[in-house]
Amino acid sequence: MTGRSGARPVLAGCRIIISAQARAAGASAAGNRSAGADELDRALGAAGADVMRVVTSRPVATPTGVLHRAVHRVGSGGADAVLFTASSASWIDAATRSGALEAHRRRAEAGRLLLVSDDEREARRLQDAGLNARYVERERPTGLVGCVVAHYGSGAGSVRTDAGSLEVRSGGVVLDGRFLPLSRGAADLIEALFLARGRVLSRRELGRELPGGERSGRAVEVAVARLRESLGGVDLVQTVVKRGYRLAVSEP
């Protein structure tokens, strides 16, 4: 599947996490995946997404390391969508325990995180947790794929900037229909600026968003310079003297 221009996969730069049910005791790893689940993985990959599967179960006293890392990744901007094909309870529990639930809410409200379930009850569970989640019918796996493709193919969550229409993804940006890959640090910076919607962010604020957190003002300056270079010199990140940086959001 390609984007509106036909020149790139519509999900280029998207990292999608599939929250799947834990396999039954005694079942083989291969038997854990149905043909439908395999089809879901293939279809998302064919559309350009980087797909990660996380096995979940009911809430436990301590979330698994894999689940904890996945929840943190989503809260910190390292994923663009979570598709729930199993219970969402353990995910919500892990996000609550780790303090990442509010970040989930903020990203979902800003259009930077798509949460979808193929079970109406689980979609309501996510909504009851304050998360902007969608429900799609479970008739076939392509229902989930179609929801994701339609969301990103339509440019949902984009903002108008002085350099054109901007969509932010965990692996880069789509600027006026052209995908530009970015490093993790650069993607973290543009994510923070995108969520600020034109508000000036200080070097200290941006320093918290870089890998490792609490980076120095000098480190932020270097990271911004590298981001601008990756963007090909496009004037998308503006310097506000003695204050910090802002995304060049156009006035409505």
N, C-alpha and C positions, 0 to 999 in steps of 0.2 A: 504494500500500500504506500502511496506517495502522498505528499502534501498538496496544497492548492496549486503550487507551481508545477507539480509533477517531477521536480528535481530532487526531492529528498523523501525519505520515509516519514510518514506523518508523526510517528512517535520518536523521531531522532532526538537523542539526548534525554529521553525519559527513562527513569529507573522505576520499575513497577514491582511491588511486593505482593505476592499471593499468600494470604493467610489460610493454610489448609489444615484439615483435620488430622490429628495424630492417627497413625495406623494401628490397627488392632493388634493385640498381643499375638505373636507367632506368625504374623503376616510378613512376607518378604518385602524389602524396599521396593522391588519392581512391582509387586502386586498392589502396593499402596496407591499407585497412580492409575486412575481409570483412563480409558481412551479419551474421554472428554477433557480430563485434566491435561493430558499430553497435547491435545488439540489447542487448548487455551494457551499453553506455553508457546507452541509453535506459531500460533496466529499473532501473538503479541510480539514475538521475536521477528517475525516476517514484516511487521509494521515498523520495526526499527527500535523496539524497546529492549532494555537490559532487564531481564526478568529474574527475580529472586524468590524462591519458595521458602516460607517459614512455617514449620509444623507447630500447631498450637493445640491446646486441650483446655479443660476447665481450669479456672484460677487455682494456683497452687501457692504455698507459703512463700516460695522464692521463684520468680520467673526464670526460665532457662536462659543461659548465656546468649544463645542465638536470638531468642525473642527479645531480650533486653537490648541487645545491640540493634536489632531491627527497629524497635520502638524509638530508641535514641536517634537513629539515622533519619527516621521520618520527622521527628520533632526538630532536628537541626538542619533540615533542608536537603538531606541526602537521598530523598525519594519523592516521586511525583504523584504516586497513587498507591493505594492499598486495596486489593480486591479480597473480600471475605467470602470464602467458599465453605467456611465452617463457623463455629461459634465465635463471636467477637468478644466474649466475656473476658478471656484471658488477656487479650490485647488491651482492652480498656483497663483492666486491673494493673497490668504492667506499666502502662502509660501513667496511671494515677500514682502508683508507688514511686516511679522514677521522677515524677514532677514534669513529665513531658506532655501531659494532657492539654495544658493551656496552649503550648506551642502547636499542637495538632489543631486546636480550635482556630487559632489565629491564621494558620496557613490555609486551612480549609475555607474560612470565610473570605480570604483574599484571593481565592481561586488558584492557590499554589499547591493544593493537595486535594486529590480526588479520592473519596472514600465510597466504595460501592459494595453492596452485598447482594447475593442472589437468593437471599432468604428475607422475606418481609419482616419477620420477627427480629432478626439480627440487625436489620437496618434501623428499626425502631429503637433497639437497644443502644446503638451508636448515637442516634438523635437524642435519646434521653440523657446521654452523657454530655450533651451540648455540642455534638459534632455534626457538621453539615454533611450528611451521608445520603446516598441514593440507593434505591432498590431497583433491580432489574429481574425479570422473571427467569427462572431456572431452566427453562425449556431446553436451551442448548448453550454451550460455553461461549459461542459467538455473541450471545447477548451481552456478556461482560466486555468482550473485545469491542463490540460495536459502541458501547457506552463510552469507553476510553477513547476510541478513535474519533467519535463524534465530538467529544469534549475538546480534545487537542486540535482536531482538524478544523474546528470552528474558530479557533483563536480565543477560546474562553479564558478569562483571567488576564488578557493582555492589557497593556496600558499604552496610551499615545505619548510618545516622547518627541523631543525636537529632532531626533534622528529617525523617527518612524515608529511603527507599531512594534512593541516589544513583548515577547513571551519569555519567561524565565523557566528553565528546566534544570534538573540536577546535574546534567552533563554539559550545559551551555545555555545559549539563548537563541531565540528565533527573532531576527530583526528584519522586519518587512519581508517575511517569507523565506529568509535565508538563514540556515542554521550555522551557528558559529560555536564550535566546541570550546570548552573552558576547563582549566584545571580545577581541582576541588577547592582550592583556596579562592580562586577567582569567582567560581560559582557561588561560594559562600558570601562573598562581598556583594555580588550583584543581587543575590537573594535578599540580603539585609536592606539594601537600598531600594529594592522593589517593594518590599513590605512597608517601608517608610513612606512610599508614595510621594516623593518630592521633599519630604522633611529632611532637614540637614542632620546628618549623623556625625558626631565627633570622632576623632581618631580613637579615642578610648572605647567608644561604643563599637566601632568597627573592629577594633583589636580583639574584642571578645568573640567575634564571629569567625576569626581565622582559626585554622586547625591548631589545637593546643590551647586556644583561648588566652585572654589577657596579654596580647602581644603589644610591643612598644609602638609609639607613634611612628618611629622610623620604619618599623616592619610594615605598618599599614601603608605608608607612603610608597614603599617598594611594591607591595601587593597591588595597590591601585595603579601604579605605573605598568605593571605586568598585565593587569586587566585591560587597561587601555590599549596596550600593544596587541593583545589577543583579539580585541574588537576592531583591529585594523585602523586605529586612529580615529574612529567615530566618536564624536563629542557626546557621549552618553553619560559619563560621570563628570560632574562639574565640581570644581574646587571652590569652596566658599571661604574666603580669606579669614583666618583666625578662628574659624568655626569648625570646618570639616569638609564633608562631601555630601552631595545630593545627586539623586537620579534626575536627569533633565526631562522631567515630566512636563508635557505641554499644558498650558492653561486651558480649562474647559471652555 
